Structure formats: C-alpha cells, structure tokens
Amino acid sequence: MAHAGAHVVSSESVLFQLTFDSKDPKFKQISALVKEFQAAAKTNELLFKNKASL
C-alpha cells in the first residue's frame, strides 16, 4: 500500500489523531490503553516473532 502512495501509520497514531489533541476527554483513556498494550506486547512472544527488533 505504501508503494501505491498510502501513508502507513500505527494504530496508536490513528487513535491519537481521532482525539485531535490531549485536551479531549478520551485522550487519557486511549493513552492508558496504548501503554497497557505496549507493555503486554513486550512480554507476548506470539505477538512479535523477533523480540530483538524492539
């Protein structure tokens, strides 16, 4: 898709862009979810095949 001209971004980036800025009431909730996911992802070998790339 990037080769076709699409902008490839992370799901976290999309979530934060939907709130527009940190003053949005949902921003803290989204931020907490992202942090929770990132912490869980570091210990879940099924999620990442090559942990050395982290």
mmCIF file of the N, C-alpha and C atoms, coordinates in Angstrom:
data_MODEL
# 
_entry.id   MODEL 
# 
loop_
_atom_site.group_PDB 
_atom_site.id 
_atom_site.type_symbol 
_atom_site.label_atom_id 
_atom_site.label_alt_id 
_atom_site.label_comp_id 
_atom_site.label_asym_id 
_atom_site.label_entity_id 
_atom_site.label_seq_id 
_atom_site.pdbx_PDB_ins_code 
_atom_site.Cartn_x 
_atom_site.Cartn_y 
_atom_site.Cartn_z 
_atom_site.occupancy 
_atom_site.B_iso_or_equiv 
_atom_site.pdbx_formal_charge 
_atom_site.auth_seq_id 
_atom_site.auth_comp_id 
_atom_site.auth_asym_id 
_atom_site.auth_atom_id 
_atom_site.pdbx_PDB_model_num 
ATOM 1   N N  . MET A 1 1  ? 0.823   -1.190  0.000  1.00 0.00 ? 1  MET A N  1 
ATOM 2   C CA . MET A 1 1  ? 0.000   0.000   0.000  1.00 0.00 ? 1  MET A CA 1 
ATOM 3   C C  . MET A 1 1  ? 0.868   1.254   0.000  1.00 0.00 ? 1  MET A C  1 
ATOM 4   N N  . ALA A 1 2  ? 1.990   1.198   0.734  1.00 0.00 ? 2  ALA A N  1 
ATOM 5   C CA . ALA A 1 2  ? 2.881   2.361   0.749  1.00 0.00 ? 2  ALA A CA 1 
ATOM 6   C C  . ALA A 1 2  ? 3.414   2.631   -0.646 1.00 0.00 ? 2  ALA A C  1 
ATOM 7   N N  . HIS A 1 3  ? 3.692   1.580   -1.375 1.00 0.00 ? 3  HIS A N  1 
ATOM 8   C CA . HIS A 1 3  ? 4.192   1.731   -2.744 1.00 0.00 ? 3  HIS A CA 1 
ATOM 9   C C  . HIS A 1 3  ? 3.149   2.416   -3.633 1.00 0.00 ? 3  HIS A C  1 
ATOM 10  N N  . ALA A 1 4  ? 1.887   2.207   -3.317 1.00 0.00 ? 4  ALA A N  1 
ATOM 11  C CA . ALA A 1 4  ? 0.799   2.824   -4.086 1.00 0.00 ? 4  ALA A CA 1 
ATOM 12  C C  . ALA A 1 4  ? 0.500   4.250   -3.641 1.00 0.00 ? 4  ALA A C  1 
ATOM 13  N N  . GLY A 1 5  ? 1.194   4.718   -2.600 1.00 0.00 ? 5  GLY A N  1 
ATOM 14  C CA . GLY A 1 5  ? 1.017   6.097   -2.163 1.00 0.00 ? 5  GLY A CA 1 
ATOM 15  C C  . GLY A 1 5  ? 0.296   6.270   -0.838 1.00 0.00 ? 5  GLY A C  1 
ATOM 16  N N  . ALA A 1 6  ? -0.100  5.172   -0.206 1.00 0.00 ? 6  ALA A N  1 
ATOM 17  C CA . ALA A 1 6  ? -0.785  5.273   1.087  1.00 0.00 ? 6  ALA A CA 1 
ATOM 18  C C  . ALA A 1 6  ? 0.217   5.635   2.178  1.00 0.00 ? 6  ALA A C  1 
ATOM 19  N N  . HIS A 1 7  ? -0.220  6.357   3.166  1.00 0.00 ? 7  HIS A N  1 
ATOM 20  C CA . HIS A 1 7  ? 0.606   6.674   4.319  1.00 0.00 ? 7  HIS A CA 1 
ATOM 21  C C  . HIS A 1 7  ? 0.405   5.575   5.360  1.00 0.00 ? 7  HIS A C  1 
ATOM 22  N N  . VAL A 1 8  ? 1.468   4.858   5.658  1.00 0.00 ? 8  VAL A N  1 
ATOM 23  C CA . VAL A 1 8  ? 1.396   3.771   6.620  1.00 0.00 ? 8  VAL A CA 1 
ATOM 24  C C  . VAL A 1 8  ? 1.683   4.346   8.004  1.00 0.00 ? 8  VAL A C  1 
ATOM 25  N N  . VAL A 1 9  ? 0.740   4.168   8.923  1.00 0.00 ? 9  VAL A N  1 
ATOM 26  C CA . VAL A 1 9  ? 0.895   4.662   10.294 1.00 0.00 ? 9  VAL A CA 1 
ATOM 27  C C  . VAL A 1 9  ? 0.464   3.575   11.260 1.00 0.00 ? 9  VAL A C  1 
ATOM 28  N N  . SER A 1 10 ? 0.842   3.736   12.507 1.00 0.00 ? 10 SER A N  1 
ATOM 29  C CA . SER A 1 10 ? 0.477   2.755   13.526 1.00 0.00 ? 10 SER A CA 1 
ATOM 30  C C  . SER A 1 10 ? -0.969  2.962   13.980 1.00 0.00 ? 10 SER A C  1 
ATOM 31  N N  . SER A 1 11 ? -1.523  1.937   14.561 1.00 0.00 ? 11 SER A N  1 
ATOM 32  C CA . SER A 1 11 ? -2.885  2.053   15.088 1.00 0.00 ? 11 SER A CA 1 
ATOM 33  C C  . SER A 1 11 ? -2.936  3.072   16.226 1.00 0.00 ? 11 SER A C  1 
ATOM 34  N N  . GLU A 1 12 ? -1.837  3.164   16.993 1.00 0.00 ? 12 GLU A N  1 
ATOM 35  C CA . GLU A 1 12 ? -1.781  4.152   18.066 1.00 0.00 ? 12 GLU A CA 1 
ATOM 36  C C  . GLU A 1 12 ? -1.879  5.569   17.501 1.00 0.00 ? 12 GLU A C  1 
ATOM 37  N N  . SER A 1 13 ? -1.191  5.799   16.418 1.00 0.00 ? 13 SER A N  1 
ATOM 38  C CA . SER A 1 13 ? -1.220  7.115   15.776 1.00 0.00 ? 13 SER A CA 1 
ATOM 39  C C  . SER A 1 13 ? -2.630  7.477   15.333 1.00 0.00 ? 13 SER A C  1 
ATOM 40  N N  . VAL A 1 14 ? -3.323  6.518   14.759 1.00 0.00 ? 14 VAL A N  1 
ATOM 41  C CA . VAL A 1 14 ? -4.702  6.760   14.316 1.00 0.00 ? 14 VAL A CA 1 
ATOM 42  C C  . VAL A 1 14 ? -5.587  7.101   15.510 1.00 0.00 ? 14 VAL A C  1 
ATOM 43  N N  . LEU A 1 15 ? -5.450  6.354   16.599 1.00 0.00 ? 15 LEU A N  1 
ATOM 44  C CA . LEU A 1 15 ? -6.270  6.618   17.787 1.00 0.00 ? 15 LEU A CA 1 
ATOM 45  C C  . LEU A 1 15 ? -6.025  8.034   18.323 1.00 0.00 ? 15 LEU A C  1 
ATOM 46  N N  . PHE A 1 16 ? -4.762  8.429   18.410 1.00 0.00 ? 16 PHE A N  1 
ATOM 47  C CA . PHE A 1 16 ? -4.460  9.756   18.927 1.00 0.00 ? 16 PHE A CA 1 
ATOM 48  C C  . PHE A 1 16 ? -4.937  10.849  17.976 1.00 0.00 ? 16 PHE A C  1 
ATOM 49  N N  . GLN A 1 17 ? -4.870  10.613  16.677 1.00 0.00 ? 17 GLN A N  1 
ATOM 50  C CA . GLN A 1 17 ? -5.349  11.601  15.727 1.00 0.00 ? 17 GLN A CA 1 
ATOM 51  C C  . GLN A 1 17 ? -6.861  11.784  15.821 1.00 0.00 ? 17 GLN A C  1 
ATOM 52  N N  . LEU A 1 18 ? -7.572  10.744  16.179 1.00 0.00 ? 18 LEU A N  1 
ATOM 53  C CA . LEU A 1 18 ? -9.022  10.850  16.324 1.00 0.00 ? 18 LEU A CA 1 
ATOM 54  C C  . LEU A 1 18 ? -9.426  11.755  17.483 1.00 0.00 ? 18 LEU A C  1 
ATOM 55  N N  . THR A 1 19 ? -8.566  11.897  18.474 1.00 0.00 ? 19 THR A N  1 
ATOM 56  C CA . THR A 1 19 ? -8.876  12.773  19.609 1.00 0.00 ? 19 THR A CA 1 
ATOM 57  C C  . THR A 1 19 ? -8.515  14.226  19.337 1.00 0.00 ? 19 THR A C  1 
ATOM 58  N N  . PHE A 1 20 ? -7.756  14.487  18.289 1.00 0.00 ? 20 PHE A N  1 
ATOM 59  C CA . PHE A 1 20 ? -7.319  15.818  17.859 1.00 0.00 ? 20 PHE A CA 1 
ATOM 60  C C  . PHE A 1 20 ? -6.266  16.432  18.770 1.00 0.00 ? 20 PHE A C  1 
ATOM 61  N N  . ASP A 1 21 ? -6.441  16.400  20.081 1.00 0.00 ? 21 ASP A N  1 
ATOM 62  C CA . ASP A 1 21 ? -5.386  16.874  20.983 1.00 0.00 ? 21 ASP A CA 1 
ATOM 63  C C  . ASP A 1 21 ? -5.558  16.270  22.371 1.00 0.00 ? 21 ASP A C  1 
ATOM 64  N N  . SER A 1 22 ? -4.589  16.544  23.234 1.00 0.00 ? 22 SER A N  1 
ATOM 65  C CA . SER A 1 22 ? -4.582  15.923  24.564 1.00 0.00 ? 22 SER A CA 1 
ATOM 66  C C  . SER A 1 22 ? -5.657  16.483  25.491 1.00 0.00 ? 22 SER A C  1 
ATOM 67  N N  . LYS A 1 23 ? -6.370  17.504  25.088 1.00 0.00 ? 23 LYS A N  1 
ATOM 68  C CA . LYS A 1 23 ? -7.438  18.066  25.919 1.00 0.00 ? 23 LYS A CA 1 
ATOM 69  C C  . LYS A 1 23 ? -8.749  17.306  25.764 1.00 0.00 ? 23 LYS A C  1 
ATOM 70  N N  . ASP A 1 24 ? -8.800  16.424  24.774 1.00 0.00 ? 24 ASP A N  1 
ATOM 71  C CA . ASP A 1 24 ? -10.001 15.619  24.556 1.00 0.00 ? 24 ASP A CA 1 
ATOM 72  C C  . ASP A 1 24 ? -10.217 14.715  25.769 1.00 0.00 ? 24 ASP A C  1 
ATOM 73  N N  . PRO A 1 25 ? -11.452 14.596  26.264 1.00 0.00 ? 25 PRO A N  1 
ATOM 74  C CA . PRO A 1 25 ? -11.732 13.772  27.443 1.00 0.00 ? 25 PRO A CA 1 
ATOM 75  C C  . PRO A 1 25 ? -11.344 12.296  27.273 1.00 0.00 ? 25 PRO A C  1 
ATOM 76  N N  . LYS A 1 26 ? -11.325 11.808  26.061 1.00 0.00 ? 26 LYS A N  1 
ATOM 77  C CA . LYS A 1 26 ? -10.998 10.401  25.825 1.00 0.00 ? 26 LYS A CA 1 
ATOM 78  C C  . LYS A 1 26 ? -9.488  10.166  25.675 1.00 0.00 ? 26 LYS A C  1 
ATOM 79  N N  . PHE A 1 27 ? -8.702  11.238  25.594 1.00 0.00 ? 27 PHE A N  1 
ATOM 80  C CA . PHE A 1 27 ? -7.272  11.093  25.356 1.00 0.00 ? 27 PHE A CA 1 
ATOM 81  C C  . PHE A 1 27 ? -6.593  10.255  26.438 1.00 0.00 ? 27 PHE A C  1 
ATOM 82  N N  . LYS A 1 28 ? -6.883  10.530  27.695 1.00 0.00 ? 28 LYS A N  1 
ATOM 83  C CA . LYS A 1 28 ? -6.251  9.787   28.793 1.00 0.00 ? 28 LYS A CA 1 
ATOM 84  C C  . LYS A 1 28 ? -6.600  8.310   28.739 1.00 0.00 ? 28 LYS A C  1 
ATOM 85  N N  . GLN A 1 29 ? -7.838  8.008   28.403 1.00 0.00 ? 29 GLN A N  1 
ATOM 86  C CA . GLN A 1 29 ? -8.251  6.604   28.300 1.00 0.00 ? 29 GLN A CA 1 
ATOM 87  C C  . GLN A 1 29 ? -7.502  5.902   27.166 1.00 0.00 ? 29 GLN A C  1 
ATOM 88  N N  . ILE A 1 30 ? -7.405  6.567   26.045 1.00 0.00 ? 30 ILE A N  1 
ATOM 89  C CA . ILE A 1 30 ? -6.697  5.984   24.905 1.00 0.00 ? 30 ILE A CA 1 
ATOM 90  C C  . ILE A 1 30 ? -5.221  5.824   25.239 1.00 0.00 ? 30 ILE A C  1 
ATOM 91  N N  . SER A 1 31 ? -4.639  6.826   25.864 1.00 0.00 ? 31 SER A N  1 
ATOM 92  C CA . SER A 1 31 ? -3.236  6.771   26.239 1.00 0.00 ? 31 SER A CA 1 
ATOM 93  C C  . SER A 1 31 ? -2.968  5.599   27.184 1.00 0.00 ? 31 SER A C  1 
ATOM 94  N N  . ALA A 1 32 ? -3.845  5.387   28.134 1.00 0.00 ? 32 ALA A N  1 
ATOM 95  C CA . ALA A 1 32 ? -3.689  4.275   29.075 1.00 0.00 ? 32 ALA A CA 1 
ATOM 96  C C  . ALA A 1 32 ? -3.781  2.926   28.350 1.00 0.00 ? 32 ALA A C  1 
ATOM 97  N N  . LEU A 1 33 ? -4.701  2.823   27.407 1.00 0.00 ? 33 LEU A N  1 
ATOM 98  C CA . LEU A 1 33 ? -4.834  1.586   26.634 1.00 0.00 ? 33 LEU A CA 1 
ATOM 99  C C  . LEU A 1 33 ? -3.585  1.317   25.796 1.00 0.00 ? 33 LEU A C  1 
ATOM 100 N N  . VAL A 1 34 ? -3.051  2.350   25.175 1.00 0.00 ? 34 VAL A N  1 
ATOM 101 C CA . VAL A 1 34 ? -1.848  2.197   24.361 1.00 0.00 ? 34 VAL A CA 1 
ATOM 102 C C  . VAL A 1 34 ? -0.676  1.748   25.229 1.00 0.00 ? 34 VAL A C  1 
ATOM 103 N N  . LYS A 1 35 ? -0.503  2.376   26.386 1.00 0.00 ? 35 LYS A N  1 
ATOM 104 C CA . LYS A 1 35 ? 0.581   1.991   27.294 1.00 0.00 ? 35 LYS A CA 1 
ATOM 105 C C  . LYS A 1 35 ? 0.410   0.552   27.773 1.00 0.00 ? 35 LYS A C  1 
ATOM 106 N N  . GLU A 1 36 ? -0.817  0.167   28.082 1.00 0.00 ? 36 GLU A N  1 
ATOM 107 C CA . GLU A 1 36 ? -1.095  -1.195  28.533 1.00 0.00 ? 36 GLU A CA 1 
ATOM 108 C C  . GLU A 1 36 ? -0.770  -2.203  27.431 1.00 0.00 ? 36 GLU A C  1 
ATOM 109 N N  . PHE A 1 37 ? -1.172  -1.893  26.209 1.00 0.00 ? 37 PHE A N  1 
ATOM 110 C CA . PHE A 1 37 ? -0.899  -2.780  25.084 1.00 0.00 ? 37 PHE A CA 1 
ATOM 111 C C  . PHE A 1 37 ? 0.597   -2.899  24.842 1.00 0.00 ? 37 PHE A C  1 
ATOM 112 N N  . GLN A 1 38 ? 1.322   -1.788  24.880 1.00 0.00 ? 38 GLN A N  1 
ATOM 113 C CA . GLN A 1 38 ? 2.756   -1.815  24.634 1.00 0.00 ? 38 GLN A CA 1 
ATOM 114 C C  . GLN A 1 38 ? 3.478   -2.649  25.686 1.00 0.00 ? 38 GLN A C  1 
ATOM 115 N N  . ALA A 1 39 ? 3.058   -2.533  26.937 1.00 0.00 ? 39 ALA A N  1 
ATOM 116 C CA . ALA A 1 39 ? 3.676   -3.327  27.996 1.00 0.00 ? 39 ALA A CA 1 
ATOM 117 C C  . ALA A 1 39 ? 3.378   -4.811  27.803 1.00 0.00 ? 39 ALA A C  1 
ATOM 118 N N  . ALA A 1 40 ? 2.151   -5.137  27.446 1.00 0.00 ? 40 ALA A N  1 
ATOM 119 C CA . ALA A 1 40 ? 1.775   -6.533  27.226 1.00 0.00 ? 40 ALA A CA 1 
ATOM 120 C C  . ALA A 1 40 ? 2.470   -7.105  25.997 1.00 0.00 ? 40 ALA A C  1 
ATOM 121 N N  . ALA A 1 41 ? 2.640   -6.288  24.984 1.00 0.00 ? 41 ALA A N  1 
ATOM 122 C CA . ALA A 1 41 ? 3.254   -6.755  23.737 1.00 0.00 ? 41 ALA A CA 1 
ATOM 123 C C  . ALA A 1 41 ? 4.715   -7.133  23.931 1.00 0.00 ? 41 ALA A C  1 
ATOM 124 N N  . LYS A 1 42 ? 5.395   -6.475  24.835 1.00 0.00 ? 42 LYS A N  1 
ATOM 125 C CA . LYS A 1 42 ? 6.809   -6.771  25.071 1.00 0.00 ? 42 LYS A CA 1 
ATOM 126 C C  . LYS A 1 42 ? 7.014   -8.162  25.669 1.00 0.00 ? 42 LYS A C  1 
ATOM 127 N N  . THR A 1 43 ? 6.030   -8.684  26.356 1.00 0.00 ? 43 THR A N  1 
ATOM 128 C CA . THR A 1 43 ? 6.171   -9.981  27.001 1.00 0.00 ? 43 THR A CA 1 
ATOM 129 C C  . THR A 1 43 ? 5.429   -11.090 26.273 1.00 0.00 ? 43 THR A C  1 
ATOM 130 N N  . ASN A 1 44 ? 4.744   -10.772 25.194 1.00 0.00 ? 44 ASN A N  1 
ATOM 131 C CA . ASN A 1 44 ? 3.959   -11.754 24.458 1.00 0.00 ? 44 ASN A CA 1 
ATOM 132 C C  . ASN A 1 44 ? 4.707   -12.182 23.203 1.00 0.00 ? 44 ASN A C  1 
ATOM 133 N N  . GLU A 1 45 ? 5.334   -13.353 23.248 1.00 0.00 ? 45 GLU A N  1 
ATOM 134 C CA . GLU A 1 45 ? 6.127   -13.808 22.120 1.00 0.00 ? 45 GLU A CA 1 
ATOM 135 C C  . GLU A 1 45 ? 5.274   -14.163 20.909 1.00 0.00 ? 45 GLU A C  1 
ATOM 136 N N  . LEU A 1 46 ? 4.005   -14.411 21.092 1.00 0.00 ? 46 LEU A N  1 
ATOM 137 C CA . LEU A 1 46 ? 3.143   -14.698 19.955 1.00 0.00 ? 46 LEU A CA 1 
ATOM 138 C C  . LEU A 1 46 ? 2.887   -13.451 19.124 1.00 0.00 ? 46 LEU A C  1 
ATOM 139 N N  . LEU A 1 47 ? 2.965   -12.306 19.766 1.00 0.00 ? 47 LEU A N  1 
ATOM 140 C CA . LEU A 1 47 ? 2.690   -11.053 19.086 1.00 0.00 ? 47 LEU A CA 1 
ATOM 141 C C  . LEU A 1 47 ? 3.857   -10.618 18.209 1.00 0.00 ? 47 LEU A C  1 
ATOM 142 N N  . PHE A 1 48 ? 5.075   -10.865 18.688 1.00 0.00 ? 48 PHE A N  1 
ATOM 143 C CA . PHE A 1 48 ? 6.274   -10.479 17.953 1.00 0.00 ? 48 PHE A CA 1 
ATOM 144 C C  . PHE A 1 48 ? 7.133   -11.696 17.723 1.00 0.00 ? 48 PHE A C  1 
ATOM 145 N N  . LYS A 1 49 ? 7.457   -11.987 16.479 1.00 0.00 ? 49 LYS A N  1 
ATOM 146 C CA . LYS A 1 49 ? 8.291   -13.132 16.152 1.00 0.00 ? 49 LYS A CA 1 
ATOM 147 C C  . LYS A 1 49 ? 9.740   -12.864 16.518 1.00 0.00 ? 49 LYS A C  1 
ATOM 148 N N  . ASN A 1 50 ? 10.198  -11.626 16.358 1.00 0.00 ? 50 ASN A N  1 
ATOM 149 C CA . ASN A 1 50 ? 11.588  -11.286 16.621 1.00 0.00 ? 50 ASN A CA 1 
ATOM 150 C C  . ASN A 1 50 ? 11.653  -10.178 17.671 1.00 0.00 ? 50 ASN A C  1 
ATOM 151 N N  . LYS A 1 51 ? 11.782  -10.568 18.935 1.00 0.00 ? 51 LYS A N  1 
ATOM 152 C CA . LYS A 1 51 ? 11.791  -9.585  20.018 1.00 0.00 ? 51 LYS A CA 1 
ATOM 153 C C  . LYS A 1 51 ? 13.038  -8.708  19.962 1.00 0.00 ? 51 LYS A C  1 
ATOM 154 N N  . ALA A 1 52 ? 14.090  -9.149  19.269 1.00 0.00 ? 52 ALA A N  1 
ATOM 155 C CA . ALA A 1 52 ? 15.318  -8.357  19.193 1.00 0.00 ? 52 ALA A CA 1 
ATOM 156 C C  . ALA A 1 52 ? 15.106  -7.057  18.438 1.00 0.00 ? 52 ALA A C  1 
ATOM 157 N N  . SER A 1 53 ? 14.072  -6.997  17.599 1.00 0.00 ? 53 SER A N  1 
ATOM 158 C CA . SER A 1 53 ? 13.837  -5.775  16.831 1.00 0.00 ? 53 SER A CA 1 
ATOM 159 C C  . SER A 1 53 ? 13.142  -4.695  17.643 1.00 0.00 ? 53 SER A C  1 
ATOM 160 N N  . LEU A 1 54 ? 12.723  -4.988  18.853 1.00 0.00 ? 54 LEU A N  1 
ATOM 161 C CA . LEU A 1 54 ? 12.042  -3.988  19.695 1.00 0.00 ? 54 LEU A CA 1 
ATOM 162 C C  . LEU A 1 54 ? 12.983  -2.968  20.227 1.00 0.00 ? 54 LEU A C  1 
# 
